[in-house]
Amino acid sequence: MPRAGLDRATVIAAAAAVADERGFGQLTMGLVAERLGVRTPSLYKHVDSLAALQQGLAALAMNELSDALRDATQGYAGRDALAAAARAMRSYVVGHPGRYAATVGVTSDPEVDAAGARGIASLAAVLRGYAIDPADQTHALRTLRSTLHGFATLQGANGFQWNADTDQSFEWLIDFLDRGLRRS
């Protein structure tokens, strides 16, 4: 019988905290069980395996990021929408590095796909503020996502070791993207 108060969502939330604290690559069933104050076998009543736990964590993170993008960009267009999306993504990636890492290269499943589609829809809405040829939409989405991913991931890993202010560099990146999207 499952422990009272312990369910799949609680286990995944604990995994998210562990991943953010220790890194996604360090996530184990044992660490999650320890965090929840249970024995490891108790977790298998709620998730089938470490892979299932990682998949659940990826879905959680994609939903959280998609919500953040949607909420940040509502009511904005053009550069303002771009800046809001960029800041929301940067904030999420830097604030939740382990969760975000779970979303990179995740195996496709209905829950993950639905969450990812919502995030892409928010980025596509940002791009509607620019005169992008429909044939180039996928390229623009990939460019936007990969640029924001790269900056935020490098920042989260303390990858900017030189003197320039990171916030100023990020604002420069937003302006650079805006200029490029206006020219497409």
C-alpha positions in Angstrom: 0.0 0.0 0.0 1.4 3.4 -0.9 2.4 5.7 2.0 -0.2 8.3 2.9 0.7 11.7 1.4 3.1 10.2 -1.1 2.0 10.2 -4.7 3.6 10.5 -8.2 3.4 14.4 -8.1 5.1 14.5 -4.7 7.9 12.1 -5.9 8.5 14.2 -9.0 8.5 17.4 -7.0 11.2 15.9 -4.7 13.2 14.8 -7.8 13.0 18.3 -9.2 14.4 19.7 -5.9 17.2 17.2 -5.9 18.0 17.8 -9.6 18.2 21.6 -9.0 20.4 21.2 -6.0 22.8 18.4 -7.2 22.4 18.4 -11.0 20.2 16.3 -13.2 23.0 13.8 -13.9 23.2 13.1 -10.1 19.5 12.3 -9.7 19.0 8.9 -8.2 16.0 7.1 -6.7 18.0 6.9 -3.5 18.4 10.6 -3.2 14.7 11.2 -3.8 13.8 8.6 -1.2 16.1 10.2 1.3 14.6 13.6 0.6 11.1 12.2 1.2 12.2 10.2 4.3 11.2 6.9 2.8 13.0 3.8 1.6 13.8 3.6 -2.1 11.5 0.7 -2.8 8.5 2.9 -1.7 9.1 5.1 -4.7 8.4 2.3 -7.1 4.7 2.4 -6.1 4.6 5.8 -7.7 7.1 5.7 -10.5 8.2 2.6 -12.4 11.9 3.4 -12.8 14.5 6.1 -12.7 13.8 6.7 -16.4 10.1 7.2 -15.6 11.0 9.6 -12.9 13.2 11.6 -15.3 10.5 11.6 -17.9 8.0 13.0 -15.3 10.5 15.6 -14.2 11.0 16.6 -17.9 7.2 17.0 -18.2 7.0 19.1 -15.0 9.9 21.3 -16.2 8.4 21.8 -19.6 5.0 22.7 -18.1 6.6 25.2 -15.7 8.7 26.8 -18.5 5.8 26.9 -20.9 3.7 28.6 -18.2 6.4 31.1 -17.5 6.8 31.9 -21.2 3.0 32.3 -21.7 2.6 34.4 -18.6 5.5 36.7 -19.5 4.6 37.4 -23.0 0.8 37.9 -22.8 -0.1 41.4 -23.9 3.2 42.1 -25.5 4.3 42.2 -29.2 7.5 42.7 -31.1 10.7 43.5 -29.1 8.7 43.7 -25.9 7.4 40.1 -26.3 10.9 38.9 -27.3 12.4 40.5 -24.3 9.8 39.1 -22.0 10.2 35.6 -23.4 14.0 35.8 -23.2 13.9 37.0 -19.6 11.4 34.3 -18.6 13.5 31.6 -20.1 16.7 32.9 -18.7 15.2 33.1 -15.2 13.8 29.6 -15.4 17.0 28.0 -16.7 19.2 29.8 -14.2 16.8 29.2 -11.3 16.1 25.6 -12.1 19.2 24.1 -13.8 18.4 20.5 -12.9 14.8 20.7 -14.0 15.8 22.4 -17.3 18.5 19.9 -18.0 15.8 17.1 -17.8 14.1 18.7 -20.9 17.1 18.5 -23.2 17.0 15.4 -25.3 14.0 14.0 -23.4 12.1 11.0 -25.0 8.9 11.9 -26.6 5.6 11.0 -24.9 2.2 12.6 -24.8 2.7 14.6 -21.6 6.1 15.9 -22.6 5.0 16.6 -26.1 1.9 18.6 -25.0 4.0 20.7 -22.6 6.7 21.3 -25.2 4.1 22.3 -27.8 2.7 25.0 -25.4 6.2 26.5 -25.0 6.8 26.5 -28.7 3.4 28.1 -29.2 4.4 30.9 -26.9 7.7 31.5 -28.8 5.7 31.3 -32.1 3.4 34.0 -30.7 6.5 36.2 -30.1 7.6 35.7 -33.7 4.2 36.8 -35.0 5.3 40.3 -34.1 7.9 40.1 -36.8 7.4 39.8 -40.6 8.9 36.3 -40.9 8.1 34.3 -44.0 6.0 31.2 -43.0 8.6 29.0 -44.7 11.2 30.4 -42.3 9.1 30.0 -39.1 10.8 26.7 -38.0 14.2 28.2 -38.6 13.3 31.3 -36.6 11.9 29.2 -33.7 15.0 27.0 -33.6 17.3 30.1 -33.7 15.4 31.8 -30.9 15.2 28.7 -28.7 18.8 27.7 -29.2 20.2 31.2 -28.6 18.3 31.7 -25.4 19.1 28.1 -24.3 22.8 28.7 -24.9 23.1 32.0 -23.1 21.0 30.8 -20.0 22.8 27.4 -19.8 26.2 29.0 -20.0 25.2 31.6 -17.4 23.8 28.9 -15.1 27.1 26.9 -15.4 29.1 30.1 -14.5 30.4 30.0 -18.0 30.9 33.8 -18.4 34.2 34.4 -16.5 35.2 37.8 -18.0 34.5 41.3 -16.7 31.6 42.3 -18.9 28.3 42.6 -17.1 26.1 39.6 -17.8 22.9 41.5 -17.7 24.3 44.0 -20.2 25.3 41.1 -22.5 21.8 39.6 -22.2 20.2 42.9 -23.2 22.6 43.2 -26.1 21.6 39.6 -27.1 17.9 40.7 -27.1 18.6 43.7 -29.3 20.7 41.5 -31.6 17.9 39.0 -32.0 15.3 41.8 -32.5 17.4 43.4 -35.3 17.9 40.0 -36.9 14.2 39.1 -36.7 13.2 42.5 -38.2 15.4 41.8 -41.2 14.1 38.3 -41.9 
